């Protein structure tokens, strides 16, 4: 996503009910960013630590999860799942997120030259 004209990566964590737990914008999508995000999300969820973590197939996540386990910030018993079907809770939310980010749905200006019949356009 673009923020202030620059590309940023959005990391989001949701619980099993699809409720947002935490999010983070990052300049990069690497192991360091994945580690920072997971650590931040785990602090938010400190009262109820996860029994499993479902992510996309980014290679940085297993490294970040191992580091969190080595630092005892995450249980060794946590299952890391990467199935695209299990990731549907977050993937389904992309539509809602895009409605907030891009409310124009492709119409960049009110008076678009490709749509001269718009009300109020000369």
Backbone bond lengths (Angstrom), bond angles and torsions (degrees), N, CA, C in turn:
res aa  C-N    CA-C-N  psi(-1)  N-CA   C-N-CA  omega(-1)  CA-C   N-CA-C  phi
1 X - - - 1.433 - - 1.514 108.77 -
2 X 1.309 116.40 153.44 1.453 120.99 178.43 1.531 109.50 -98.16
3 X 1.325 115.00 132.53 1.459 121.86 176.76 1.519 106.52 -130.02
4 X 1.319 116.28 116.29 1.463 119.71 -178.66 1.513 112.18 61.64
5 X 1.327 117.17 31.67 1.457 121.62 178.62 1.522 114.53 83.22
6 X 1.321 118.60 -0.03 1.473 121.70 -179.11 1.517 109.57 -117.86
7 X 1.332 116.33 144.88 1.464 121.14 179.56 1.515 110.23 -73.07
8 X 1.323 115.45 133.96 1.468 122.94 175.56 1.520 107.97 -132.04
9 X 1.310 115.83 154.31 1.462 121.61 176.37 1.520 108.16 -104.50
10 X 1.312 115.70 133.51 1.455 121.50 -179.81 1.523 109.42 -101.57
11 X 1.321 115.82 118.26 1.459 122.34 173.08 1.523 106.17 -100.29
12 X 1.345 117.46 132.39 1.463 121.55 178.69 1.514 109.82 -134.02
13 X 1.320 115.27 140.67 1.467 121.14 174.58 1.520 107.54 -120.17
14 X 1.326 115.28 132.62 1.463 120.81 176.00 1.523 108.45 -126.73
15 X 1.330 115.52 155.50 1.458 119.25 176.72 1.527 109.50 -85.15
16 X 1.328 116.67 -176.53 1.465 120.08 -175.23 1.520 112.85 -67.45
17 X 1.339 116.89 -12.93 1.461 121.06 178.53 1.525 111.93 -96.31
18 X 1.338 116.70 0.12 1.456 120.98 179.82 1.518 114.15 86.91
19 X 1.336 117.20 7.51 1.461 121.15 179.58 1.526 109.48 -82.38
20 X 1.321 116.73 136.04 1.455 121.79 -179.25 1.526 110.30 -63.41
21 X 1.329 116.29 128.33 1.461 122.43 177.15 1.517 109.01 -97.14
22 X 1.338 116.38 -48.19 1.454 121.39 -178.14 1.518 109.13 -163.28
23 X 1.333 115.85 162.95 1.456 120.60 174.91 1.518 108.81 -147.91
24 X 1.327 115.74 162.95 1.454 121.35 178.90 1.519 108.89 -154.82
25 X 1.329 116.66 137.52 1.455 122.14 172.17 1.517 107.58 -99.29
26 X 1.324 116.62 137.43 1.456 120.82 -177.83 1.525 110.17 -138.20
27 X 1.328 115.81 149.20 1.465 120.69 175.44 1.521 111.13 -71.55
28 X 1.324 115.81 -26.59 1.467 120.42 -175.60 1.515 111.11 -129.64
29 X 1.311 114.07 160.40 1.468 120.84 177.92 1.527 107.12 -120.85
30 X 1.319 115.97 70.01 1.458 121.66 -176.17 1.530 110.00 -126.09
31 X 1.328 116.75 -174.28 1.460 121.22 -176.97 1.525 111.75 -62.53
32 X 1.321 116.91 -40.68 1.466 120.61 -179.74 1.533 110.50 -61.76
33 X 1.325 116.73 -44.41 1.470 120.78 179.37 1.528 110.67 -66.57
34 X 1.332 117.23 -41.98 1.470 120.98 179.30 1.528 110.05 -63.03
35 X 1.325 117.13 -41.72 1.464 121.73 178.51 1.528 110.52 -62.63
36 X 1.346 117.20 -47.85 1.469 120.98 179.79 1.521 111.20 -59.18
37 X 1.332 115.81 -43.55 1.458 119.45 -179.01 1.524 111.80 -66.28
38 X 1.331 117.37 -47.89 1.467 120.17 -178.87 1.528 111.25 -62.94
39 X 1.332 117.05 -40.06 1.466 120.65 177.72 1.532 110.21 -62.01
40 X 1.329 116.37 -43.87 1.465 121.89 178.67 1.530 110.87 -62.38
41 X 1.330 116.94 -44.88 1.469 120.96 -179.92 1.529 110.90 -65.55
42 X 1.331 117.36 -38.75 1.465 120.60 179.46 1.526 111.64 -65.51
43 X 1.333 117.20 -35.41 1.470 119.77 176.74 1.524 110.11 -64.80
44 X 1.325 116.43 -38.13 1.465 120.83 178.02 1.520 110.66 -64.54
45 X 1.342 116.42 -34.94 1.465 122.27 -176.52 1.524 112.47 -99.61
46 X 1.320 118.41 24.33 1.468 120.63 -173.28 1.531 113.27 -60.41
47 X 1.325 117.89 -26.28 1.468 120.40 179.82 1.523 112.81 -74.75
48 X 1.329 116.91 -25.98 1.467 120.61 -179.77 1.531 109.00 -140.91
49 X 1.346 116.53 82.95 1.466 120.51 -178.42 1.529 111.62 -62.54
50 X 1.328 116.88 147.98 1.468 120.22 -176.53 1.525 112.81 -73.98
51 X 1.326 115.60 148.99 1.466 120.56 173.48 1.525 109.90 -93.33
52 X 1.345 116.00 -18.67 1.465 120.56 176.11 1.523 108.82 -149.52
53 X 1.325 115.10 154.62 1.462 122.46 176.73 1.517 106.94 -126.87
54 X 1.322 116.70 124.77 1.457 121.92 179.33 1.518 108.43 -109.55
55 X 1.334 116.35 126.25 1.462 121.41 -178.86 1.521 109.50 -133.58
56 X 1.335 114.49 174.27 1.453 117.78 169.32 1.534 106.71 -77.44
57 X 1.304 117.51 -172.10 1.469 119.96 -172.74 1.529 113.99 -92.16
58 X 1.320 117.19 22.55 1.455 120.96 176.61 1.528 109.14 -58.78
59 X 1.321 116.72 128.42 1.470 121.59 -175.75 1.528 112.98 -65.66
60 X 1.302 117.97 -16.83 1.467 121.63 -178.73 1.522 113.32 -73.37
61 X 1.318 117.96 -27.26 1.467 120.23 -176.26 1.528 113.69 -63.25
62 X 1.340 120.48 -47.92 1.475 118.49 179.33 1.527 112.72 -58.81
63 X 1.331 117.01 -38.16 1.467 120.54 178.78 1.526 110.42 -65.39
64 X 1.327 116.66 -43.30 1.464 120.83 179.89 1.528 110.83 -65.81
65 X 1.328 117.02 -40.34 1.470 121.10 179.45 1.525 110.52 -65.36
66 X 1.333 117.49 -43.22 1.474 120.61 177.62 1.529 110.83 -60.17
67 X 1.337 116.47 -42.00 1.467 119.89 179.80 1.532 110.62 -63.95
68 X 1.310 117.68 -42.29 1.468 121.08 177.92 1.526 110.93 -63.27
69 X 1.325 117.25 -37.35 1.465 121.05 177.57 1.523 110.79 -68.72
70 X 1.330 117.97 -39.79 1.463 121.26 178.25 1.525 111.16 -64.40
71 X 1.325 116.68 -32.99 1.465 121.42 179.51 1.534 112.09 -87.28
72 X 1.325 116.92 6.49 1.472 124.14 -179.93 1.529 113.06 59.20
73 X 1.317 116.56 27.72 1.462 120.85 175.19 1.524 110.85 -91.37
74 X 1.333 115.32 -12.44 1.457 122.27 -179.12 1.521 108.02 -141.08
75 X 1.308 116.35 137.00 1.460 121.38 -178.90 1.528 111.31 -61.81
76 X 1.318 115.62 145.30 1.468 121.08 176.40 1.528 111.17 -66.68
77 X 1.324 117.28 -20.77 1.466 122.01 -177.04 1.523 113.85 -84.37
78 X 1.323 117.94 -3.00 1.466 121.00 -178.20 1.523 109.64 -68.11
79 X 1.328 114.62 129.92 1.465 120.95 179.65 1.530 108.77 -90.41
80 X 1.343 116.69 129.63 1.469 121.34 175.80 1.519 107.93 -99.59
81 X 1.342 116.04 117.38 1.464 121.36 -177.39 1.526 109.25 -113.82
82 X 1.340 116.50 139.28 1.462 120.85 -178.05 1.522 112.92 -125.90
83 X 1.308 117.65 15.78 1.463 121.09 -179.52 1.524 110.48 -65.56
84 X 1.327 116.29 133.81 1.462 119.33 179.98 1.524 111.43 -64.61
85 X 1.315 117.52 -25.89 1.461 120.70 179.45 1.522 111.48 -74.69
86 X 1.319 116.86 -35.03 1.461 120.62 178.62 1.528 111.37 -73.39
87 X 1.325 116.14 -21.95 1.460 122.07 -178.51 1.531 111.93 -84.17
88 X 1.333 117.92 3.86 1.461 121.89 -174.47 1.523 114.05 -62.65
89 X 1.318 119.02 -27.57 1.468 120.64 -179.12 1.525 109.90 -59.95
90 X 1.326 116.47 -45.74 1.466 119.55 179.02 1.521 110.59 -75.16
91 X 1.323 117.15 -42.46 1.465 120.04 -178.78 1.523 111.29 -60.47
92 X 1.315 118.08 -37.94 1.464 121.33 -179.84 1.523 111.39 -67.21
93 X 1.310 116.78 -25.85 1.459 121.00 -178.78 1.528 112.33 -79.02
94 X 1.333 117.99 -11.62 1.464 120.27 -179.97 1.525 111.47 -58.96
95 X 1.333 117.33 -37.12 1.463 120.55 179.38 1.513 111.53 -61.78
96 X 1.328 116.79 -44.40 1.466 120.92 178.66 1.523 110.58 -65.19
97 X 1.324 116.57 -39.31 1.457 120.71 179.00 1.524 110.62 -64.31
98 X 1.322 117.25 -43.49 1.465 120.52 179.94 1.527 111.61 -66.12
99 X 1.319 117.96 -31.23 1.467 119.77 176.73 1.523 110.87 -64.59
100 X 1.321 117.39 -32.66 1.458 121.11 178.49 1.525 110.26 -78.03
101 X 1.334 116.50 -43.01 1.462 121.35 -176.87 1.520 111.56 -71.22
102 X 1.329 116.82 -44.42 1.465 121.44 -176.28 1.532 110.99 -121.53
103 X 1.321 117.21 73.46 1.466 118.17 -177.84 1.525 113.39 -67.61
104 X 1.338 117.86 -17.25 1.466 120.08 -178.93 1.517 112.66 -77.44
105 X 1.333 117.60 -16.44 1.469 122.66 179.72 1.519 112.35 50.07
106 X 1.328 116.77 47.89 1.458 121.22 175.38 1.513 113.86 102.22
107 X 1.317 119.40 -17.78 1.454 122.24 178.35 1.524 106.94 -88.75
108 X 1.324 116.78 103.92 1.460 121.12 -173.69 1.531 112.89 -78.70
109 X 1.332 116.89 -34.77 1.464 120.79 -178.42 1.520 108.49 -127.95
110 X 1.314 115.71 154.19 1.454 119.19 178.16 1.523 110.35 -63.51
111 X 1.324 117.45 -43.95 1.463 121.73 178.99 1.522 108.30 -102.32
112 X 1.293 116.50 82.38 1.456 123.32 -178.34 1.526 109.05 -84.04
113 X 1.346 118.90 126.96 1.467 120.97 179.57 1.531 113.06 -57.85
114 X 1.307 117.48 -26.12 1.460 120.47 179.90 1.527 111.50 -79.87
115 X 1.329 116.78 -11.65 1.468 121.43 178.93 1.532 109.18 -131.91
116 X 1.343 117.95 68.05 1.466 120.41 -174.25 1.523 113.98 -68.21
117 X 1.306 118.60 -13.11 1.462 120.71 -177.54 1.528 112.84 -82.76
118 X 1.326 117.51 4.61 1.463 120.35 179.92 1.526 110.16 -62.14
119 X 1.298 117.29 139.58 1.459 122.27 -179.10 1.528 109.96 -61.50
120 X 1.308 117.25 132.92 1.456 122.14 178.55 1.510 114.05 88.40
121 X 1.318 119.09 -1.25 1.463 122.07 179.45 1.528 108.73 -97.11
122 X 1.306 116.01 134.96 1.474 119.90 -179.70 1.508 111.18 -87.45
